[in-house]
Amino acid sequence: EGDALERLADVARVTFDKTGTLTYGKPKVLAVHSTLPEIQDEKLYYMVACAEQRSEHPLGKAIIKSFRTDHADYRLNEPESFTMLPGKGVAASIEGMQLLAGNTDLLMSRGVTIAQEQEELAQEYAKKGCTITYVAIGQKFAGFIALSDTIRESAASMISELQKINVTPVLLTGDNDNAAQQIAQMLGIRDVHSKCLPEDKLRYIKEYQENGEPVCMIGDGINDAPALKTAQVGIAMGGIGSDIAVEAADIALVHDEIGRLPQLMRLARKMMSTINLNIAFSLGLNFLAIILAITGIMNPVVGALVHNAGSVAVIINSALLLNWQ
């Protein structure tokens, strides 16, 4: 809608979600590590995949897809109960056991502690750029699953182009510090906020906008919907994005072509400069016509022709945007 493009022209910062936005959102399971002797790695992998079947998060979907690829002969059972915990993970009941799968905040909020040696092992994967899904079973830390995602080919050039037009990129992600910093360094993003819950993303966006820096938020998941709605302009990934995220956004990138974002920003600014030029031209022409009419130089017939000619000129100038590259 035109209103969204008008607001986009004023944007000073673009905040990005990571998974599914800057990356393809199709991470693969790199490693599974169980800490409970009674539950082997494969069993833990199976239980988490069962629990994630109702999840809308890209990481949850990735775990299921990877499991089905690795174990085509296994049949995943539906969880007896399931709760989605936005920004944290999921809670489910599998084979009579209560399972939590998500980030460290989820486990800490349920009173589950992670031994230092297990956390250090998980961080070894995080330093390689992996995203960690921590797992607890029956109030005990049960292990973790490390997933590796791939950065979109156009992401680095897109960030560079945004910086050239004086737009500051910002990374808002629920990932840990190491994973967030590694992605940011690869893409050239200096402003990074990790371990973000949905309310944290809202807070950062509001802070920027209160400081006079209009924000454009780009995301794809249910967790991003509040931020997409709060930002000056919300842009959703139309392909991989959830229906809720697309509905909350002002603009959708139909084929997830994030590389088109700089073009979109330039188009918005070009549109506003065209609007301002049209207004200035129209006002100038009208004032000139009034002066000529008062002095008797212009008669009503010529005045009507000048008025219509001005309208045609504005339309032609606006139509040039159709072929603008």
N, C-alpha and C positions, 0 to 999 in steps of 0.2 A: 504494500500500500504506500501511497505517496507520503503519508505522514511519517512512516517508518524511515524512509529515505531522508526526509527533512531532519529528523532527530539524529540519524546516523552521521550527517555531515558535521555535526558539532562534537562528535566523540573524540576524546583525548586518549582513552585507554581501552584496550580490548583484553578482556579476561577470558582465559581458556580453561576448560576442563581438560584432563589429559586423555583418559581412556575413551576411545571412540571418537575423539575430536582431533587431537594432535597425533594420536596413534590410530591404527586401523580398527582398534576395538575388537581384534580377534586374537587375543593372547592365547598361548599354548602352555599347557602344564609342563614345566621343566623338571620339577622334582617334587616328590612326596616324602615327608619324613614323619613317622609316628614315634611318640615317646612312651606309649603304653605297651608293655610287653604282651598283653592279651589281645592287642589289636595290631595286626601287621600293616605295612604301608598300603598294600592293595585294598585291605578292608577299610582303612581310613579314607582312601580315595573313593571307594564305592559309596560310603556313607555320606560323604560331603556331596557327591554327585546327586544322590537321591534327594538330599535336603535342598539343593539349589534348583530343582526342577521347576519350582514356581517363582523363582527369582527373575526380576526384570533387569538386573544389573549385568553389564557386559562381562564382568569377571565370572559371575555365576554361570552365565551361558557358556563361557569359554571352558569352564571346568567340565560341564556336561558334554560338550562337543569333544573335548580331548579324551574324556573317559570312553565315550562311544567309539572313538577312533582307535584307542589303545585296546579296548576290550569289547569287540563287536559281538561276542557271544554272551555277554552279560545282559541281564534285563534289570533295569532300574525300577525299584518299587517306589510308589508314592509315599511321601511322609505322612505319618498319622496326624500330625499337626504342623502348622507352618506360620511363622510371623516374619514379615519383612521389617527390618529396622533401618530406616533411611540414614545413610551416612555411616553406618556401623557394620551391617551384615545381615545375617538371617539366624533365626532360632527355629529348630524343628525337632520333631520326635521321630526317630528312626529305630525300628525294631525294639521299641520300648525304651530306648535310651534318648535322653535329652542332649541335643547337639547344638553347639554354637559355632558359626563360621563367619569370620569377618576380620576386623582390625583389632588392635590391642585395646582400644577404648571399649569395644564391646565386651571383651573378656574381663577387663578391669571393673566395668560397671556391674558385672555379675559375680564379682569376688573371686575370679580365677587368676592365679598368679603364674607367671612364666619364669622358669629357672633361668639364671643368667647364662649358663652354657648353651641352652636352647635358643635364647634370644640372640646370642652371638652367632650361632650357626645360621639362623634365619637372616641376620644382617649381612652375612657373607654373600648370600644370594641377592639381597637388596642392593649391595654395592655394585653388583653387575647390572643393575637396572631392572631387576625383577620386582614384581609386586607380590607381596606375601599375604596369603589368606590363613589366618590363625584359626585353630580348631580346638574346641573344648568338648568333652563328653562327660556328662554327669558331674559337672562342677570341677573337673580335672582337666588340666592342659593336656591335649592329646597329640599335638603336633602341628605341622603347617604344610601348606601347598604353595610352591613358588611358581609364578606364571611370568612368562616373558612375552612382551608385545613388540610390535614393529612400528617405528615412526613412519608416518605418511611421507611419501617421496617429495611431495610439494611443501611440506611443513616448514623446512628451513628457509627456502626461498621466499615463502609467504611472510615469515617473520621479518626477514630482511627488508622486503618491500614495504611492510607496514612502518618499520623504523625510518625508511627514506621519506615517508610522507608525514613524519612527526607524530606517529601514533605509537604509544608505549604498550608492548605486549606484557601480560601478567599471567602467571600460571597459578591457578587455584585447583588443588588436587587433594584427594583424600589419602594419597600415597604417603609413605614415610619420607623423611628428609633426604635420605640417600638416593632413593629412586627419583624423587622430584628434582633434586639438584643435578643428577646425571642427565635427565631429559632436558632440563633447562640449559645446561652447558652445551649439549649437542645442537640445540636450536638457537642459541644466542639470546635466551630470555634471562634478564637480570633480576626482575621482580618476581619472587617465588614465595608462595604460601602453601605449605604442606599440611597433612593431617587435617584437612578441612571437612567439617561436617556441613550439611546444607545451611545451617544457621550461621556458620563461620563465613561462608561465601557471601551470604546476604550482608553480614557486618562489614566485610572488606569493601563490597560494592557501594554500600551506603556511605562509608568513610570517604571514599574517593569522590563520590558525587557531592557530598557536603563540603568538600574542599574545592569545589568548582571544576572538577574533572569528570565530565560525562562519560559513562562507561557503557561499552557494548559487551555483552556476555555471550559466549558461544559454548554450547554443550549439547548433550545427546540423551542423558538419562533422566529418570524420574527425579533423582536427587537434584538435578539442575533446574527443574521447573520453577521453584521460587525465585532463584537468582535470575533466570531468564525474564521473569515477570517484573522484577524490581529494577533491573538495569534500564538505562535510557533506551537501549535497543537490545532485544533478544534475538539471537540467531541460532537455529537448531539444525542439526544434521538430519536431513530429510530421509536418508536411506536407512542408516543404522539406528537413528534416534527413535525413542519411544513415542507413542502417540501423544502422551501427556506433554512431553517436552516440545513437540512440534506445535501442539495447540497453544502452549504458553508463549511461544516465540512470536516475534513480529515478522521474521523472515526465515525461510527454510532453504537450505542448500540441497536441492533435489537429489543430486547424485553424490552428495558428500564431498564435493570438489572444493576443499578448503583453500586451495590455491587461487580460487577466484575472489577471495575476500578483499585483497588490495584493489582489484578492479571495482568491486562493489563500493568500497570506500571512496574511490576516485569518482565513480559515477554519481554518488550522493552529493559530493562537493561540486561537481560539474553541474548537477541539476540545480543546486541552490544558487550558484553563480548565474545560471541562465534565468532563474526566477527573478533574482535581484536586477539583472540587466533588463528584463522585460518590464519590471515595475518602473525602473528609472526611465526607460524609453517612453513608456505610456504616459507617465506623469509629465515628462518634458514636452512630449507632443501635445498633450492636452493644454498645458499652460501656454504654449506657443500659440495654439489655435485660439484660446480665449483672448489673448492679447491682440491677435490679428483680427478677431471678430469685433472687439471693442473699438479698435481704430478704423473699422469699416473696410479693411483690406480684403477680408474673407467674408463671402456671403454664405447663407445657410446651405446651399447646394454643395459648395466646395467643402464646407465644414463637415457635412455628412460623409463625403467621399474621403476626406482626410481621416475621420474617425474610423471608418471601415478599413482603410489602408493600414492604419496603425494596428488594428486587430489581426489582419492578415500577416503583418510583419512579425508580430508576437508569436503567432501559430507556427510560421515557417522557422523562426529561430528555435522554438521548442522542439519542432520535429527533427532538427539536426541531431538531437540526442539519440535518435533511433540508430544512426550509423556511427555514433561516437565509439572510438576504441581507446 
